[in-house]
């Protein structure tokens, strides 16, 4: 691995999150339910002192700086504070190599091997890959020397129903499963968004999903294989989203969600107490999981249109709500996306001309930019040590 980390991983991740901004305005908010009241008036939702944590607690190895030192420190932090590592690939797909079952580009293998080399025996792995691009609006780009490149010759016009696309993606999934031997595997990330970002392609994507899921379950019947759903988007667009989600639920073993609710509810006490349970109830016969989430510990001001009001207290309150709900729903796992505030990485991104709006998620880590523990980490460790 080179000394500098590929910065595009961050750009892609943040590009996904910015879509939440677009959906969080202009909609009528559900009636807020006070988090404390929800916990106090529903005894079953309160984790008793003598009840052991039932879900895995995970983080991604998302680095706070682009140096090797930062990567090493991040993995060390994960080894001490998690029992699950989330390997979240939003990099594209090596389409022709996967189709022909050829060796992937050296840069792809370096990315994978770095993760495998840092895996601890005491940690389980959650693998997440996707056939969608970062905007969840089309087929993912080509992953080779660089991530999410334009499709190469003879692959420029692939569609979700192209047999080559289906075969290539199944092969890619199988290769990644063999490399990571994950406890959990997502084969699509925030897939419900496609129904709104590109409704013309959504029916073909559902058929693609059916074929991929069926083939993977035949080969890996015991492995939980699933899709993840962006529920902030779901709640912001209920007219189209309910049917889209129902179309996809038959092809997921777990109801796994992505949520960053602070854009609509900076004070978590204003967040509906049913934020998780309402979505989980769409398929309450299936296990539940939180595939990615986070909440800021500080305020960030960009301009009058875009800002986040945050505090250490609100971060703790959201984390307590998150953990309590995972326990109540008997969740399989929970992943907090950013382990450490990424101020150092941000300084490089500004030089690359990134939109300042992407700074809004900079303070969602469990450690601050100086690697100082935030108050939320104490709560995290209390739950972590009770597993």
Rosetta blueprint (number, residue, H / E / L):
1 X L
2 X L
3 X L
4 X L
5 X L
6 X L
7 X L
8 X H
9 X H
10 X H
11 X H
12 X H
13 X H
14 X H
15 X H
16 X H
17 X H
18 X H
19 X H
20 X H
21 X H
22 X H
23 X H
24 X H
25 X L
26 X L
27 X L
28 X L
29 X L
30 X L
31 X L
32 X L
33 X L
34 X L
35 X H
36 X H
37 X H
38 X H
39 X H
40 X H
41 X H
42 X L
43 X H
44 X H
45 X H
46 X L
47 X L
48 X L
49 X L
50 X L
51 X L
52 X L
53 X L
54 X L
55 X L
56 X E
57 X E
58 X E
59 X E
60 X E
61 X L
62 X L
63 X L
64 X L
65 X L
66 X L
67 X L
68 X H
69 X H
70 X H
71 X H
72 X H
73 X H
74 X H
75 X H
76 X H
77 X H
78 X H
79 X H
80 X H
81 X H
82 X L
83 X L
84 X E
85 X E
86 X E
87 X E
88 X E
89 X L
90 X L
91 X L
92 X L
93 X E
94 X L
95 X H
96 X H
97 X H
98 X H
99 X H
100 X H
101 X L
102 X L
103 X L
104 X L
105 X L
106 X H
107 X H
108 X H
109 X H
110 X H
111 X H
112 X H
113 X H
114 X H
115 X H
116 X H
117 X H
118 X L
119 X L
120 X L
121 X L
122 X L
123 X L
124 X E
125 X E
126 X E
127 X E
128 X E
129 X L
130 X L
131 X L
132 X E
133 X L
134 X L
135 X L
136 X L
137 X L
138 X L
139 X E
140 X L
141 X L
142 X E
143 X L
144 X L
145 X L
146 X L
147 X L
148 X L
149 X E
150 X L
151 X L
152 X L
153 X L
154 X L
155 X L
156 X L
157 X L
158 X L
159 X L
160 X L
161 X L
162 X L
163 X H
164 X H
165 X H
166 X H
167 X H
168 X H
169 X H
170 X H
171 X H
172 X H
173 X H
174 X H
175 X H
176 X H
177 X H
178 X H
179 X H
180 X H
181 X L
182 X L
183 X L
184 X E
185 X E
186 X E
187 X E
188 X E
189 X L
190 X L
191 X H
192 X H
193 X H
194 X H
195 X H
196 X H
197 X H
198 X L
199 X H
200 X H
201 X H
202 X H
203 X H
204 X H
205 X H
206 X H
207 X H
208 X H
209 X H
210 X H
211 X H
212 X H
213 X H
214 X H
215 X H
216 X H
217 X H
218 X H
219 X H
220 X L
221 X L
222 X L
223 X L
224 X E
225 X E
226 X E
227 X E
228 X E
229 X E
230 X E
231 X H
232 X H
233 X H
234 X H
235 X H
236 X H
237 X L
238 X H
239 X H
240 X H
241 X H
242 X H
243 X H
244 X H
245 X H
246 X H
247 X H
248 X H
249 X H
250 X L
251 X L
252 X L
253 X L
254 X E
255 X E
256 X E
257 X E
258 X E
259 X E
260 X L
261 X H
262 X H
263 X H
264 X L
265 X L
266 X L
267 X L
268 X H
269 X H
270 X H
271 X L
272 X L
273 X L
274 X L
275 X L
276 X L
277 X H
278 X H
279 X H
280 X H
281 X H
282 X H
283 X H
284 X L
285 X L
286 X L
287 X E
288 X E
289 X E
290 X E
291 X E
292 X E
293 X E
294 X L
295 X L
296 X L
297 X L
298 X L
299 X L
300 X E
301 X E
302 X L
303 X L
304 X L
305 X L
306 X L
307 X E
308 X E
309 X L
310 X L
311 X L
312 X H
313 X H
314 X H
315 X H
316 X H
317 X H
318 X H
319 X H
320 X H
321 X H
322 X H
323 X H
324 X H
325 X H
326 X H
327 X H
328 X H
329 X L
330 X L
331 X L
332 X L
333 X E
334 X E
335 X E
336 X E
337 X L
338 X L
339 X L
340 X E
341 X L
342 X L
343 X H
344 X H
345 X H
346 X H
347 X H
348 X H
349 X H
350 X H
351 X H
352 X L
353 X L
354 X L
355 X L
356 X H
357 X H
358 X H
359 X H
360 X H
361 X H
362 X L
363 X L
364 X L
365 X L
366 X L
367 X E
368 X L
369 X L
370 X L
371 X L
372 X L
373 X E
374 X L
375 X H
376 X H
377 X H
378 X H
379 X H
380 X H
381 X H
382 X H
383 X H
384 X H
385 X L
386 X L
387 X L
